[in-house]
Amino acid sequence: MIDLNEFRLGTWGVPLSDSHELPECCFRCPYLVTEEYTVCFVADPFYYYCAYSWPDRLTQSHPPCLPPPLAS
């Protein structure tokens, strides 16, 4: 089972073969990124990551997995 809080931190990848465990909202999210590893000991070279917490993210959009921000 995927820990979504840990996944959202952006340091834990989900192999492409386990992508069925990600919530549907992840596939609509601008922060879902893929990376390919070329090392030979990795069984599944493609991984999904959540880039929401990455400092160099390209967008400031609100992710669909979080509640909407409170109006000020």
Protein Blocks (a to p, Z undefined) as FASTA:
>chain_A
ZZfklmmnopaccdfklmmmpcfklmmpckbccdddfbfklmblcdcddfklpmkbcbfc
dcfkbccdddZZ
